[in-house]
Amino acid sequence: STSPVLFPQRDWWFDNFDNDLVMNIRNGPGYWWARGTTADPGTALATRAISLSAYATSEGFTAASVPVQIMQLLVSQNDKHLIAFGAVPFGSTSAADFDPLLIRWADQDTPGDWTPSTTNTAGDLRVSRGSSIVRAMPTRQEILVWTDTHLYSLQFLGTSDVFGLQEYADNVSIISPRACATAANVTYWMGQDKFYAYTGRVETLPCTLRNHVFKNINTEQANQIVCGTNEGWNEIWWLYPSAQSSWNDSYVVFN
């Protein structure tokens, strides 16, 4: 091409549903991998993932109800709901209808049933502010949901509404989908120009390296930024690309 072409980073999301595995490509389709029941580990693992739509069909549900495009799949482990953050709305089978602020979930403990009815708990709700959901991350009592401008809390209610969404903070950013981590019940993340911590409320981390870090980041490659923990030394690490690099060549550590 004679002009630049943008290809979004091809991130994968994985989560466990009991002994099985759900996964999706960011802003792509979802998949289901079922672990075999045989005692032979070689045979139990010798299987391939299938599309989430094919899994729904195999379980006797309507494949057309499964979102054909998903930003991130995640399992609410406490109540066993499979949740799609950023999804195509119910009733559509076209990726062109993808809504980056829509949250949909399947029936409780029935990840193949995405059709809302009075006899199941499948449903949806929409984040009210921001232009897209960037990341969802489970904590002990809730699921934190970042948009490009706000932080929300998604909680299982156990009522007819199933889930409730509460806005925690506005003007809060996250620099990449993988720029967050949780340690000792505190969630840390890197924003566009500062570092944050969530302890039940949003706090800005004091950082003497703030100018050094944020004035030397290649923001065009920000999706590569990743965060992890070094629990042996009580540290949170962020790996990021410096302004002169197209890949992660720098790091900053919070102890």
ROPA-132951 format. One line per 10 residues: number of its first residue (from 1); their letters; for each residue x, y, z of C-alpha. Coordinates in Angstrom, 3 decimals. Example, Ala and Ser with C-alpha at 12.3 -4.5 7.8 and 13.67 -1.06 7.14 Angstrom:
BEGIN
1) as) 12.300:-4.500:7.800 ~ 13.670:-1.060:7.140
//
This chain:
BEGIN
1) stspvlfpqr) 0.000:0.000:0.000 ~ 1.146:3.536:-0.693 ~ -0.397:4.751:2.572 ~ -0.280:3.284:6.108 ~ -2.740:0.525:6.984 ~ -3.739:-0.120:10.605 ~ -4.094:-3.723:11.749 ~ -5.375:-3.915:15.353 ~ -3.371:-6.181:17.626 ~ -4.687:-9.753:17.531
11) dwwfdnfdnd) -5.221:-10.387:21.239 ~ -6.712:-13.618:22.569 ~ -8.751:-13.908:25.776 ~ -9.008:-17.193:27.687 ~ -11.031:-18.246:30.726 ~ -12.060:-21.497:32.390 ~ -15.608:-22.785:32.556 ~ -15.181:-25.674:34.985 ~ -12.719:-28.031:33.219 ~ -13.457:-26.552:29.800
21) lvmnirngpg) -12.042:-23.450:28.181 ~ -13.684:-20.461:26.503 ~ -11.714:-18.070:24.340 ~ -12.050:-15.401:21.712 ~ -10.042:-13.148:19.476 ~ -10.484:-9.525:20.521 ~ -13.363:-8.144:18.412 ~ -13.757:-11.550:16.802 ~ -15.668:-14.819:17.271 ~ -15.795:-16.994:20.387
31) ywwargttad) -14.650:-20.604:20.788 ~ -15.227:-23.497:23.172 ~ -12.755:-26.217:24.084 ~ -14.111:-29.221:25.989 ~ -11.684:-31.337:27.959 ~ -12.247:-35.043:27.414 ~ -13.485:-37.200:30.297 ~ -11.170:-40.157:29.754 ~ -8.530:-40.874:32.377 ~ -5.804:-40.927:29.715
41) pgtalatrai) -4.357:-37.374:29.628 ~ -3.213:-37.790:26.029 ~ -6.716:-38.685:24.859 ~ -8.403:-36.124:27.097 ~ -6.387:-33.309:25.564 ~ -6.479:-34.571:21.966 ~ -9.428:-32.458:20.928 ~ -9.875:-29.208:19.054 ~ -11.842:-26.133:19.995 ~ -15.083:-25.441:18.142
51) slsayatseg) -16.898:-22.180:17.576 ~ -19.220:-20.989:20.313 ~ -22.064:-21.191:17.793 ~ -21.263:-24.839:17.070 ~ -21.134:-25.546:20.794 ~ -24.587:-23.966:21.243 ~ -25.952:-26.175:18.462 ~ -24.408:-29.290:20.018 ~ -26.173:-28.449:23.292 ~ -29.530:-28.033:21.556
61) ftaasvpvqi) -29.673:-24.219:21.580 ~ -30.042:-21.635:18.821 ~ -26.678:-20.859:17.263 ~ -28.005:-17.580:15.847 ~ -28.350:-16.176:19.372 ~ -24.606:-16.455:20.062 ~ -22.717:-13.157:19.511 ~ -20.745:-13.417:16.288 ~ -18.318:-10.699:17.385 ~ -17.023:-10.226:20.934
71) mqllvsqndk) -14.467:-7.889:22.453 ~ -13.738:-10.145:25.464 ~ -15.237:-13.353:26.814 ~ -15.135:-13.818:30.578 ~ -16.684:-16.248:33.054 ~ -18.274:-14.869:36.214 ~ -16.962:-17.704:38.348 ~ -19.116:-17.132:41.449 ~ -22.404:-17.504:39.558 ~ -21.267:-19.349:36.383
81) hliafgavpf) -22.385:-16.882:33.731 ~ -20.468:-16.631:30.455 ~ -20.285:-12.920:29.639 ~ -19.395:-11.097:26.419 ~ -18.056:-7.571:26.884 ~ -18.615:-5.730:23.628 ~ -20.966:-7.793:21.472 ~ -23.418:-8.002:18.616 ~ -26.939:-7.462:20.015 ~ -29.433:-10.302:20.335
91) gstsaadfdp) -31.353:-10.823:17.118 ~ -28.460:-9.899:14.843 ~ -26.006:-12.237:13.137 ~ -24.016:-9.477:11.437 ~ -20.665:-8.247:12.717 ~ -21.603:-4.877:11.252 ~ -23.986:-4.452:14.212 ~ -21.208:-4.852:16.766 ~ -21.788:-2.599:19.799 ~ -18.524:-1.924:21.688
101) llirwadqdt) -20.467:-0.849:24.818 ~ -22.909:-3.770:25.004 ~ -22.569:-6.479:27.676 ~ -24.365:-9.785:27.028 ~ -24.438:-12.982:29.067 ~ -25.674:-16.524:28.595 ~ -27.998:-18.433:30.907 ~ -26.537:-19.364:34.296 ~ -24.401:-22.521:34.064 ~ -25.649:-22.963:30.471
111) pgdwtpsttn) -23.078:-21.211:28.264 ~ -24.740:-22.292:25.025 ~ -28.054:-20.517:25.734 ~ -27.876:-16.811:24.836 ~ -31.602:-16.315:24.172 ~ -33.216:-14.152:26.910 ~ -36.506:-15.534:28.231 ~ -38.614:-15.606:31.370 ~ -37.305:-19.083:32.184 ~ -33.566:-18.331:32.120
121) tagdlrvsrg) -31.098:-15.652:33.210 ~ -29.653:-14.726:29.791 ~ -29.699:-10.997:29.146 ~ -27.794:-7.833:28.384 ~ -27.166:-4.260:29.456 ~ -25.286:-1.369:27.937 ~ -22.574:0.791:29.416 ~ -23.804:4.351:29.304 ~ -20.578:6.354:28.931 ~ -17.493:6.024:26.801
131) ssivramptr) -17.033:4.910:23.220 ~ -15.892:1.309:23.798 ~ -15.149:-1.251:26.487 ~ -11.389:-1.717:26.728 ~ -11.111:-4.434:29.383 ~ -13.087:-6.436:31.925 ~ -11.329:-7.987:34.914 ~ -12.807:-10.070:37.754 ~ -12.010:-9.224:41.365 ~ -13.197:-10.935:44.537
141) qeilvwtdth) -16.720:-9.470:44.646 ~ -17.214:-7.808:41.264 ~ -16.021:-7.434:37.700 ~ -14.260:-4.173:36.876 ~ -15.113:-2.792:33.439 ~ -12.989:-0.097:31.834 ~ -14.181:1.985:28.931 ~ -11.892:4.508:27.276 ~ -13.121:7.190:29.722 ~ -14.798:5.522:32.737
151) lyslqflgts) -14.528:2.690:35.235 ~ -17.590:0.586:36.086 ~ -18.379:-2.269:38.454 ~ -20.496:-5.197:37.229 ~ -22.056:-7.214:40.059 ~ -24.277:-10.281:40.149 ~ -27.551:-9.313:41.814 ~ -29.408:-12.613:41.840 ~ -32.639:-10.813:40.935 ~ -34.614:-10.641:37.710
161) dvfglqeyad) -32.115:-8.030:36.504 ~ -29.333:-10.637:37.021 ~ -26.472:-8.099:36.842 ~ -26.150:-4.480:37.901 ~ -23.711:-1.879:36.602 ~ -22.367:0.923:38.775 ~ -20.172:3.800:37.643 ~ -17.127:4.204:39.894 ~ -15.126:6.997:38.290 ~ -15.082:9.246:35.253
171) nvsiisprac) -12.073:10.683:33.446 ~ -10.245:7.428:34.185 ~ -8.298:5.840:31.358 ~ -6.483:2.562:30.769 ~ -3.669:2.626:28.234 ~ -4.062:-0.929:26.902 ~ -6.308:-3.964:27.451 ~ -3.517:-5.798:29.323 ~ -2.181:-2.917:31.415 ~ -3.848:-4.091:34.668
181) ataanvtywm) -3.203:-6.672:37.368 ~ -4.540:-7.577:40.814 ~ -2.437:-8.363:43.888 ~ -3.567:-8.679:47.527 ~ -7.119:-7.621:46.548 ~ -5.868:-4.370:45.015 ~ -6.142:-3.777:41.267 ~ -3.457:-1.669:39.596 ~ -3.392:-0.267:36.074 ~ -1.606:2.193:33.823
191) gqdkfyaytg) -3.672:5.033:32.397 ~ -2.914:7.386:29.548 ~ -0.900:9.715:31.777 ~ -0.811:8.267:35.316 ~ -1.032:5.067:37.362 ~ -4.104:3.979:39.332 ~ -5.102:1.583:42.106 ~ -8.549:0.305:43.042 ~ -9.066:-0.676:46.680 ~ -12.834:-0.231:46.787
201) rvetlpctlr) -12.296:3.285:45.516 ~ -10.114:4.643:42.716 ~ -6.808:6.170:43.796 ~ -3.968:7.741:41.843 ~ -0.620:6.140:42.635 ~ 2.116:8.617:43.576 ~ 4.877:8.242:40.990 ~ 8.171:10.146:40.892 ~ 8.822:8.589:37.458 ~ 5.609:9.851:35.888
211) nhvfkninte) 7.193:12.328:33.453 ~ 10.012:9.927:32.648 ~ 7.548:7.188:31.701 ~ 4.717:9.016:29.981 ~ 6.872:11.399:27.978 ~ 8.768:8.449:26.531 ~ 6.055:6.036:25.315 ~ 5.242:5.093:21.736 ~ 1.483:5.589:21.995 ~ 0.930:4.118:18.517
221) qanqivcgtn) 2.058:0.766:19.955 ~ 0.320:1.179:23.329 ~ -1.747:-1.999:22.874 ~ 1.463:-3.965:23.442 ~ 1.762:-2.696:27.030 ~ 1.364:-5.545:29.509 ~ 1.198:-5.716:33.284 ~ 2.131:-8.536:35.635 ~ 2.983:-9.295:39.238 ~ 6.160:-10.441:40.952
231) egwneiwwly) 4.637:-11.705:44.184 ~ 7.962:-12.748:45.691 ~ 8.964:-9.094:45.878 ~ 5.490:-7.494:46.136 ~ 5.925:-5.797:42.774 ~ 3.699:-4.767:39.868 ~ 5.532:-4.560:36.515 ~ 4.540:-2.751:33.335 ~ 6.411:-3.461:30.108 ~ 6.022:-0.752:27.483
241) psaqsswnds) 7.558:0.505:24.195 ~ 9.673:3.610:24.516 ~ 9.166:6.472:22.074 ~ 11.978:5.154:19.859 ~ 10.736:1.543:19.822 ~ 7.972:-0.448:18.117 ~ 7.991:-3.148:20.803 ~ 8.294:-3.381:24.588 ~ 11.851:-2.365:25.456 ~ 11.239:-0.568:28.782
251) yvvfn) 9.646:-1.263:32.134 ~ 8.441:0.488:35.261 ~ 7.937:-1.259:38.623 ~ 5.701:-0.381:41.566 ~ 6.628:-1.954:44.921
//
